[in-house]
Amino acid sequence: MQRFGASQWQTCALLQLSRTVYRYESVARDQSALEMRIKEITEVRVHYGAPACT
């Protein structure tokens, strides 16, 4: 955008992209409890396959 001298609004309008989507920043969540529970289930229920555990 800066290279061409266009504003964020102009660029998003040209690409038909919401500025909210452009500015979105993902936030990683702590999934350690979920991972531990899945490991517990797979240890107890050895016959379960991947689809049943996840």
CHARMM internal coordinates of N, CA and C (Angstrom, degrees):
IC EDIT
DIST 1 N 1 CA 1.4472
DIST 1 CA 1 C 1.5234
ANGL 1 N 1 CA 1 C 110.08
DIST 1 C 2 N 1.3192
ANGL 1 CA 1 C 2 N 115.87
DIHE 1 N 1 CA 1 C 2 N -49.89
DIST 2 N 2 CA 1.4623
ANGL 1 C 2 N 2 CA 119.14
DIHE 1 CA 1 C 2 N 2 CA -177.66
DIST 2 CA 2 C 1.5197
ANGL 2 N 2 CA 2 C 110.71
DIHE 1 C 2 N 2 CA 2 C -65.77
DIST 2 C 3 N 1.2937
ANGL 2 CA 2 C 3 N 116.22
DIHE 2 N 2 CA 2 C 3 N -33.56
DIST 3 N 3 CA 1.4645
ANGL 2 C 3 N 3 CA 120.67
DIHE 2 CA 2 C 3 N 3 CA -179.26
DIST 3 CA 3 C 1.5255
ANGL 3 N 3 CA 3 C 111.12
DIHE 2 C 3 N 3 CA 3 C -60.16
DIST 3 C 4 N 1.3252
ANGL 3 CA 3 C 4 N 117.09
DIHE 3 N 3 CA 3 C 4 N -36.06
DIST 4 N 4 CA 1.4581
ANGL 3 C 4 N 4 CA 121.54
DIHE 3 CA 3 C 4 N 4 CA -177.80
DIST 4 CA 4 C 1.5215
ANGL 4 N 4 CA 4 C 112.85
DIHE 3 C 4 N 4 CA 4 C -100.01
DIST 4 C 5 N 1.3011
ANGL 4 CA 4 C 5 N 117.59
DIHE 4 N 4 CA 4 C 5 N 0.01
DIST 5 N 5 CA 1.4579
ANGL 4 C 5 N 5 CA 121.18
DIHE 4 CA 4 C 5 N 5 CA 178.68
DIST 5 CA 5 C 1.5171
ANGL 5 N 5 CA 5 C 113.74
DIHE 4 C 5 N 5 CA 5 C 73.20
DIST 5 C 6 N 1.3210
ANGL 5 CA 5 C 6 N 116.94
DIHE 5 N 5 CA 5 C 6 N 23.92
DIST 6 N 6 CA 1.4641
ANGL 5 C 6 N 6 CA 120.94
DIHE 5 CA 5 C 6 N 6 CA 179.99
DIST 6 CA 6 C 1.5278
ANGL 6 N 6 CA 6 C 109.14
DIHE 5 C 6 N 6 CA 6 C -100.58
DIST 6 C 7 N 1.3025
ANGL 6 CA 6 C 7 N 115.47
DIHE 6 N 6 CA 6 C 7 N 147.74
DIST 7 N 7 CA 1.4640
ANGL 6 C 7 N 7 CA 119.68
DIHE 6 CA 6 C 7 N 7 CA 177.74
DIST 7 CA 7 C 1.5302
ANGL 7 N 7 CA 7 C 109.74
DIHE 6 C 7 N 7 CA 7 C -80.79
DIST 7 C 8 N 1.3123
ANGL 7 CA 7 C 8 N 115.12
DIHE 7 N 7 CA 7 C 8 N 166.30
DIST 8 N 8 CA 1.4560
ANGL 7 C 8 N 8 CA 120.56
DIHE 7 CA 7 C 8 N 8 CA 177.33
DIST 8 CA 8 C 1.5246
ANGL 8 N 8 CA 8 C 110.19
DIHE 7 C 8 N 8 CA 8 C -61.44
DIST 8 C 9 N 1.3025
ANGL 8 CA 8 C 9 N 116.20
DIHE 8 N 8 CA 8 C 9 N -40.90
DIST 9 N 9 CA 1.4664
ANGL 8 C 9 N 9 CA 120.90
DIHE 8 CA 8 C 9 N 9 CA -179.99
DIST 9 CA 9 C 1.5254
ANGL 9 N 9 CA 9 C 110.60
DIHE 8 C 9 N 9 CA 9 C -62.21
DIST 9 C 10 N 1.3273
ANGL 9 CA 9 C 10 N 117.49
DIHE 9 N 9 CA 9 C 10 N -45.81
DIST 10 N 10 CA 1.4646
ANGL 9 C 10 N 10 CA 121.45
DIHE 9 CA 9 C 10 N 10 CA -179.12
DIST 10 CA 10 C 1.5299
ANGL 10 N 10 CA 10 C 111.39
DIHE 9 C 10 N 10 CA 10 C -63.55
DIST 10 C 11 N 1.3069
ANGL 10 CA 10 C 11 N 115.68
DIHE 10 N 10 CA 10 C 11 N -43.98
DIST 11 N 11 CA 1.4628
ANGL 10 C 11 N 11 CA 119.92
DIHE 10 CA 10 C 11 N 11 CA -178.96
DIST 11 CA 11 C 1.5234
ANGL 11 N 11 CA 11 C 111.21
DIHE 10 C 11 N 11 CA 11 C -64.35
DIST 11 C 12 N 1.3138
ANGL 11 CA 11 C 12 N 117.02
DIHE 11 N 11 CA 11 C 12 N -45.35
DIST 12 N 12 CA 1.4616
ANGL 11 C 12 N 12 CA 120.51
DIHE 11 CA 11 C 12 N 12 CA 179.25
DIST 12 CA 12 C 1.5256
ANGL 12 N 12 CA 12 C 111.31
DIHE 11 C 12 N 12 CA 12 C -64.59
DIST 12 C 13 N 1.3130
ANGL 12 CA 12 C 13 N 117.02
DIHE 12 N 12 CA 12 C 13 N -38.70
DIST 13 N 13 CA 1.4629
ANGL 12 C 13 N 13 CA 120.67
DIHE 12 CA 12 C 13 N 13 CA 178.12
DIST 13 CA 13 C 1.5256
ANGL 13 N 13 CA 13 C 110.36
DIHE 12 C 13 N 13 CA 13 C -64.66
DIST 13 C 14 N 1.3193
ANGL 13 CA 13 C 14 N 117.05
DIHE 13 N 13 CA 13 C 14 N -41.70
DIST 14 N 14 CA 1.4606
ANGL 13 C 14 N 14 CA 121.58
DIHE 13 CA 13 C 14 N 14 CA 179.67
DIST 14 CA 14 C 1.5275
ANGL 14 N 14 CA 14 C 111.05
DIHE 13 C 14 N 14 CA 14 C -62.82
DIST 14 C 15 N 1.3159
ANGL 14 CA 14 C 15 N 116.62
DIHE 14 N 14 CA 14 C 15 N -40.66
DIST 15 N 15 CA 1.4654
ANGL 14 C 15 N 15 CA 121.75
DIHE 14 CA 14 C 15 N 15 CA -178.94
DIST 15 CA 15 C 1.5265
ANGL 15 N 15 CA 15 C 112.92
DIHE 14 C 15 N 15 CA 15 C -86.70
DIST 15 C 16 N 1.3284
ANGL 15 CA 15 C 16 N 116.76
DIHE 15 N 15 CA 15 C 16 N -1.16
DIST 16 N 16 CA 1.4616
ANGL 15 C 16 N 16 CA 123.46
DIHE 15 CA 15 C 16 N 16 CA -176.51
DIST 16 CA 16 C 1.5344
ANGL 16 N 16 CA 16 C 109.94
DIHE 15 C 16 N 16 CA 16 C 54.21
DIST 16 C 17 N 1.3241
ANGL 16 CA 16 C 17 N 114.29
DIHE 16 N 16 CA 16 C 17 N 49.80
DIST 17 N 17 CA 1.4530
ANGL 16 C 17 N 17 CA 122.86
DIHE 16 CA 16 C 17 N 17 CA -177.43
DIST 17 CA 17 C 1.5206
ANGL 17 N 17 CA 17 C 108.81
DIHE 16 C 17 N 17 CA 17 C -122.04
DIST 17 C 18 N 1.3082
ANGL 17 CA 17 C 18 N 116.27
DIHE 17 N 17 CA 17 C 18 N 133.29
DIST 18 N 18 CA 1.4569
ANGL 17 C 18 N 18 CA 120.45
DIHE 17 CA 17 C 18 N 18 CA 177.69
DIST 18 CA 18 C 1.5261
ANGL 18 N 18 CA 18 C 109.65
DIHE 17 C 18 N 18 CA 18 C -66.39
DIST 18 C 19 N 1.3171
ANGL 18 CA 18 C 19 N 117.00
DIHE 18 N 18 CA 18 C 19 N 139.11
DIST 19 N 19 CA 1.4644
ANGL 18 C 19 N 19 CA 119.58
DIHE 18 CA 18 C 19 N 19 CA 177.69
DIST 19 CA 19 C 1.5277
ANGL 19 N 19 CA 19 C 110.83
DIHE 18 C 19 N 19 CA 19 C -65.23
DIST 19 C 20 N 1.3124
ANGL 19 CA 19 C 20 N 116.70
DIHE 19 N 19 CA 19 C 20 N -27.61
DIST 20 N 20 CA 1.4598
ANGL 19 C 20 N 20 CA 120.55
DIHE 19 CA 19 C 20 N 20 CA 176.80
DIST 20 CA 20 C 1.5243
ANGL 20 N 20 CA 20 C 110.19
DIHE 19 C 20 N 20 CA 20 C -63.42
DIST 20 C 21 N 1.3179
ANGL 20 CA 20 C 21 N 116.91
DIHE 20 N 20 CA 20 C 21 N -42.85
DIST 21 N 21 CA 1.4618
ANGL 20 C 21 N 21 CA 121.43
DIHE 20 CA 20 C 21 N 21 CA 178.16
DIST 21 CA 21 C 1.5211
ANGL 21 N 21 CA 21 C 109.89
DIHE 20 C 21 N 21 CA 21 C -64.74
DIST 21 C 22 N 1.3034
ANGL 21 CA 21 C 22 N 116.99
DIHE 21 N 21 CA 21 C 22 N -41.34
DIST 22 N 22 CA 1.4621
ANGL 21 C 22 N 22 CA 121.39
DIHE 21 CA 21 C 22 N 22 CA -179.35
DIST 22 CA 22 C 1.5260
ANGL 22 N 22 CA 22 C 111.49
DIHE 21 C 22 N 22 CA 22 C -63.10
DIST 22 C 23 N 1.3207
ANGL 22 CA 22 C 23 N 116.87
DIHE 22 N 22 CA 22 C 23 N -38.84
DIST 23 N 23 CA 1.4619
ANGL 22 C 23 N 23 CA 121.15
DIHE 22 CA 22 C 23 N 23 CA -174.54
DIST 23 CA 23 C 1.5249
ANGL 23 N 23 CA 23 C 113.98
DIHE 22 C 23 N 23 CA 23 C -92.01
DIST 23 C 24 N 1.3346
ANGL 23 CA 23 C 24 N 118.11
DIHE 23 N 23 CA 23 C 24 N -1.93
DIST 24 N 24 CA 1.4619
ANGL 23 C 24 N 24 CA 122.47
DIHE 23 CA 23 C 24 N 24 CA -176.35
DIST 24 CA 24 C 1.5261
ANGL 24 N 24 CA 24 C 110.90
DIHE 23 C 24 N 24 CA 24 C -61.09
DIST 24 C 25 N 1.3242
ANGL 24 CA 24 C 25 N 116.06
DIHE 24 N 24 CA 24 C 25 N 136.25
DIST 25 N 25 CA 1.4603
ANGL 24 C 25 N 25 CA 122.65
DIHE 24 CA 24 C 25 N 25 CA 174.20
DIST 25 CA 25 C 1.5214
ANGL 25 N 25 CA 25 C 107.95
DIHE 24 C 25 N 25 CA 25 C -124.75
DIST 25 C 26 N 1.3239
ANGL 25 CA 25 C 26 N 116.26
DIHE 25 N 25 CA 25 C 26 N 121.97
DIST 26 N 26 CA 1.4617
ANGL 25 C 26 N 26 CA 119.37
DIHE 25 CA 25 C 26 N 26 CA -178.82
DIST 26 CA 26 C 1.5234
ANGL 26 N 26 CA 26 C 110.51
DIHE 25 C 26 N 26 CA 26 C -73.28
DIST 26 C 27 N 1.3244
ANGL 26 CA 26 C 27 N 114.52
DIHE 26 N 26 CA 26 C 27 N 152.73
DIST 27 N 27 CA 1.4606
ANGL 26 C 27 N 27 CA 121.29
DIHE 26 CA 26 C 27 N 27 CA 179.44
DIST 27 CA 27 C 1.5260
ANGL 27 N 27 CA 27 C 107.45
DIHE 26 C 27 N 27 CA 27 C -123.43
DIST 27 C 28 N 1.3172
ANGL 27 CA 27 C 28 N 116.08
DIHE 27 N 27 CA 27 C 28 N 118.53
DIST 28 N 28 CA 1.4619
ANGL 27 C 28 N 28 CA 120.33
DIHE 27 CA 27 C 28 N 28 CA 179.99
DIST 28 CA 28 C 1.5292
ANGL 28 N 28 CA 28 C 109.77
DIHE 27 C 28 N 28 CA 28 C -73.05
DIST 28 C 29 N 1.3183
ANGL 28 CA 28 C 29 N 115.57
DIHE 28 N 28 CA 28 C 29 N 136.40
DIST 29 N 29 CA 1.4592
ANGL 28 C 29 N 29 CA 120.70
DIHE 28 CA 28 C 29 N 29 CA 179.12
DIST 29 CA 29 C 1.5269
ANGL 29 N 29 CA 29 C 109.67
DIHE 28 C 29 N 29 CA 29 C -103.37
DIST 29 C 30 N 1.3082
ANGL 29 CA 29 C 30 N 115.77
DIHE 29 N 29 CA 29 C 30 N 149.92
DIST 30 N 30 CA 1.4598
ANGL 29 C 30 N 30 CA 120.96
DIHE 29 CA 29 C 30 N 30 CA 178.16
DIST 30 CA 30 C 1.5260
ANGL 30 N 30 CA 30 C 108.83
DIHE 29 C 30 N 30 CA 30 C -75.40
DIST 30 C 31 N 1.3101
ANGL 30 CA 30 C 31 N 116.32
DIHE 30 N 30 CA 30 C 31 N 117.82
DIST 31 N 31 CA 1.4564
ANGL 30 C 31 N 31 CA 120.63
DIHE 30 CA 30 C 31 N 31 CA -178.42
DIST 31 CA 31 C 1.5220
ANGL 31 N 31 CA 31 C 112.14
DIHE 30 C 31 N 31 CA 31 C -115.64
DIST 31 C 32 N 1.3180
ANGL 31 CA 31 C 32 N 116.85
DIHE 31 N 31 CA 31 C 32 N 19.58
DIST 32 N 32 CA 1.4638
ANGL 31 C 32 N 32 CA 119.99
DIHE 31 CA 31 C 32 N 32 CA -177.04
DIST 32 CA 32 C 1.5309
ANGL 32 N 32 CA 32 C 111.93
DIHE 31 C 32 N 32 CA 32 C -63.31
DIST 32 C 33 N 1.3178
ANGL 32 CA 32 C 33 N 118.20
DIHE 32 N 32 CA 32 C 33 N -37.80
DIST 33 N 33 CA 1.4687
ANGL 32 C 33 N 33 CA 120.84
DIHE 32 CA 32 C 33 N 33 CA 179.17
DIST 33 CA 33 C 1.5298
ANGL 33 N 33 CA 33 C 110.47
DIHE 32 C 33 N 33 CA 33 C -64.21
DIST 33 C 34 N 1.3143
ANGL 33 CA 33 C 34 N 116.42
DIHE 33 N 33 CA 33 C 34 N -41.77
DIST 34 N 34 CA 1.4636
ANGL 33 C 34 N 34 CA 120.82
DIHE 33 CA 33 C 34 N 34 CA 178.59
DIST 34 CA 34 C 1.5247
ANGL 34 N 34 CA 34 C 110.59
DIHE 33 C 34 N 34 CA 34 C -64.69
DIST 34 C 35 N 1.3272
ANGL 34 CA 34 C 35 N 116.74
DIHE 34 N 34 CA 34 C 35 N -44.00
DIST 35 N 35 CA 1.4633
ANGL 34 C 35 N 35 CA 120.67
DIHE 34 CA 34 C 35 N 35 CA 179.22
DIST 35 CA 35 C 1.5271
ANGL 35 N 35 CA 35 C 111.25
DIHE 34 C 35 N 35 CA 35 C -61.66
DIST 35 C 36 N 1.3327
ANGL 35 CA 35 C 36 N 116.85
DIHE 35 N 35 CA 35 C 36 N -41.00
DIST 36 N 36 CA 1.4643
ANGL 35 C 36 N 36 CA 120.51
DIHE 35 CA 35 C 36 N 36 CA 178.69
DIST 36 CA 36 C 1.5258
ANGL 36 N 36 CA 36 C 110.99
DIHE 35 C 36 N 36 CA 36 C -64.07
DIST 36 C 37 N 1.3307
ANGL 36 CA 36 C 37 N 116.92
DIHE 36 N 36 CA 36 C 37 N -41.41
DIST 37 N 37 CA 1.4672
ANGL 36 C 37 N 37 CA 120.93
DIHE 36 CA 36 C 37 N 37 CA -179.83
DIST 37 CA 37 C 1.5227
ANGL 37 N 37 CA 37 C 110.81
DIHE 36 C 37 N 37 CA 37 C -64.94
DIST 37 C 38 N 1.3183
ANGL 37 CA 37 C 38 N 117.65
DIHE 37 N 37 CA 37 C 38 N -40.97
DIST 38 N 38 CA 1.4650
ANGL 37 C 38 N 38 CA 121.07
DIHE 37 CA 37 C 38 N 38 CA 177.97
DIST 38 CA 38 C 1.5256
ANGL 38 N 38 CA 38 C 110.04
DIHE 37 C 38 N 38 CA 38 C -62.50
DIST 38 C 39 N 1.3286
ANGL 38 CA 38 C 39 N 117.36
DIHE 38 N 38 CA 38 C 39 N -41.91
DIST 39 N 39 CA 1.4682
ANGL 38 C 39 N 39 CA 120.72
DIHE 38 CA 38 C 39 N 39 CA 178.04
DIST 39 CA 39 C 1.5184
ANGL 39 N 39 CA 39 C 111.07
DIHE 38 C 39 N 39 CA 39 C -63.40
DIST 39 C 40 N 1.3350
ANGL 39 CA 39 C 40 N 117.56
DIHE 39 N 39 CA 39 C 40 N -40.22
DIST 40 N 40 CA 1.4656
ANGL 39 C 40 N 40 CA 121.23
DIHE 39 CA 39 C 40 N 40 CA 177.79
DIST 40 CA 40 C 1.5236
ANGL 40 N 40 CA 40 C 110.89
DIHE 39 C 40 N 40 CA 40 C -61.05
DIST 40 C 41 N 1.3205
ANGL 40 CA 40 C 41 N 116.11
DIHE 40 N 40 CA 40 C 41 N -45.25
DIST 41 N 41 CA 1.4690
ANGL 40 C 41 N 41 CA 120.66
DIHE 40 CA 40 C 41 N 41 CA -179.23
DIST 41 CA 41 C 1.5192
ANGL 41 N 41 CA 41 C 110.67
DIHE 40 C 41 N 41 CA 41 C -63.26
DIST 41 C 42 N 1.3313
ANGL 41 CA 41 C 42 N 116.96
DIHE 41 N 41 CA 41 C 42 N -43.77
DIST 42 N 42 CA 1.4641
ANGL 41 C 42 N 42 CA 119.32
DIHE 41 CA 41 C 42 N 42 CA -177.95
DIST 42 CA 42 C 1.5243
ANGL 42 N 42 CA 42 C 112.37
DIHE 41 C 42 N 42 CA 42 C -68.92
DIST 42 C 43 N 1.3284
ANGL 42 CA 42 C 43 N 117.89
DIHE 42 N 42 CA 42 C 43 N -26.43
DIST 43 N 43 CA 1.4601
ANGL 42 C 43 N 43 CA 120.31
DIHE 42 CA 42 C 43 N 43 CA 177.01
DIST 43 CA 43 C 1.5276
ANGL 43 N 43 CA 43 C 111.25
DIHE 42 C 43 N 43 CA 43 C -75.56
DIST 43 C 44 N 1.3219
ANGL 43 CA 43 C 44 N 116.73
DIHE 43 N 43 CA 43 C 44 N -37.25
DIST 44 N 44 CA 1.4628
ANGL 43 C 44 N 44 CA 121.30
DIHE 43 CA 43 C 44 N 44 CA -178.76
DIST 44 CA 44 C 1.5274
ANGL 44 N 44 CA 44 C 111.08
DIHE 43 C 44 N 44 CA 44 C -79.08
DIST 44 C 45 N 1.2891
ANGL 44 CA 44 C 45 N 117.14
DIHE 44 N 44 CA 44 C 45 N -42.09
DIST 45 N 45 CA 1.4610
ANGL 44 C 45 N 45 CA 122.91
DIHE 44 CA 44 C 45 N 45 CA -176.20
DIST 45 CA 45 C 1.5277
ANGL 45 N 45 CA 45 C 109.46
DIHE 44 C 45 N 45 CA 45 C -110.20
DIST 45 C 46 N 1.3086
ANGL 45 CA 45 C 46 N 114.91
DIHE 45 N 45 CA 45 C 46 N 77.59
DIST 46 N 46 CA 1.4613
ANGL 45 C 46 N 46 CA 122.08
DIHE 45 CA 45 C 46 N 46 CA -174.16
DIST 46 CA 46 C 1.5263
ANGL 46 N 46 CA 46 C 111.71
DIHE 45 C 46 N 46 CA 46 C -61.67
DIST 46 C 47 N 1.3150
ANGL 46 CA 46 C 47 N 117.88
DIHE 46 N 46 CA 46 C 47 N -31.09
DIST 47 N 47 CA 1.4621
ANGL 46 C 47 N 47 CA 121.10
DIHE 46 CA 46 C 47 N 47 CA -176.58
DIST 47 CA 47 C 1.5301
ANGL 47 N 47 CA 47 C 112.85
DIHE 46 C 47 N 47 CA 47 C -77.17
DIST 47 C 48 N 1.3343
ANGL 47 CA 47 C 48 N 118.50
DIHE 47 N 47 CA 47 C 48 N -8.92
DIST 48 N 48 CA 1.4625
ANGL 47 C 48 N 48 CA 120.58
DIHE 47 CA 47 C 48 N 48 CA 178.20
DIST 48 CA 48 C 1.5194
ANGL 48 N 48 CA 48 C 109.59
DIHE 47 C 48 N 48 CA 48 C -70.34
DIST 48 C 49 N 1.3056
ANGL 48 CA 48 C 49 N 116.48
DIHE 48 N 48 CA 48 C 49 N 138.20
DIST 49 N 49 CA 1.4570
ANGL 48 C 49 N 49 CA 120.86
DIHE 48 CA 48 C 49 N 49 CA 175.43
DIST 49 CA 49 C 1.5179
ANGL 49 N 49 CA 49 C 110.57
DIHE 48 C 49 N 49 CA 49 C -91.55
DIST 49 C 50 N 1.3089
ANGL 49 CA 49 C 50 N 116.57
DIHE 49 N 49 CA 49 C 50 N 178.03
DIST 50 N 50 CA 1.4655
ANGL 49 C 50 N 50 CA 121.84
DIHE 49 CA 49 C 50 N 50 CA -178.39
DIST 50 CA 50 C 1.5324
ANGL 50 N 50 CA 50 C 112.61
DIHE 49 C 50 N 50 CA 50 C -58.44
DIST 50 C 51 N 1.3484
ANGL 50 CA 50 C 51 N 119.89
DIHE 50 N 50 CA 50 C 51 N -43.54
DIST 51 N 51 CA 1.4723
ANGL 50 C 51 N 51 CA 118.57
DIHE 50 CA 50 C 51 N 51 CA -179.55
DIST 51 CA 51 C 1.5324
ANGL 51 N 51 CA 51 C 113.24
DIHE 50 C 51 N 51 CA 51 C -62.24
DIST 51 C 52 N 1.3100
ANGL 51 CA 51 C 52 N 117.59
DIHE 51 N 51 CA 51 C 52 N -32.24
DIST 52 N 52 CA 1.4617
ANGL 51 C 52 N 52 CA 120.47
DIHE 51 CA 51 C 52 N 52 CA -179.18
DIST 52 CA 52 C 1.5239
ANGL 52 N 52 CA 52 C 111.81
DIHE 51 C 52 N 52 CA 52 C -74.93
DIST 52 C 53 N 1.3152
ANGL 52 CA 52 C 53 N 117.51
DIHE 52 N 52 CA 52 C 53 N -23.81
DIST 53 N 53 CA 1.4680
ANGL 52 C 53 N 53 CA 121.62
DIHE 52 CA 52 C 53 N 53 CA -176.61
DIST 53 CA 53 C 1.5165
ANGL 53 N 53 CA 53 C 112.94
DIHE 52 C 53 N 53 CA 53 C -93.33
DIST 53 C 54 N 1.3004
ANGL 53 CA 53 C 54 N 117.94
DIHE 53 N 53 CA 53 C 54 N -21.53
DIST 54 N 54 CA 1.4741
ANGL 53 C 54 N 54 CA 118.97
DIHE 53 CA 53 C 54 N 54 CA -175.18
DIST 54 CA 54 C 1.4813
ANGL 54 N 54 CA 54 C 113.03
DIHE 53 C 54 N 54 CA 54 C -113.56
END
COOR INIT
IC SEED 1 N 1 CA 1 C
IC BUILD
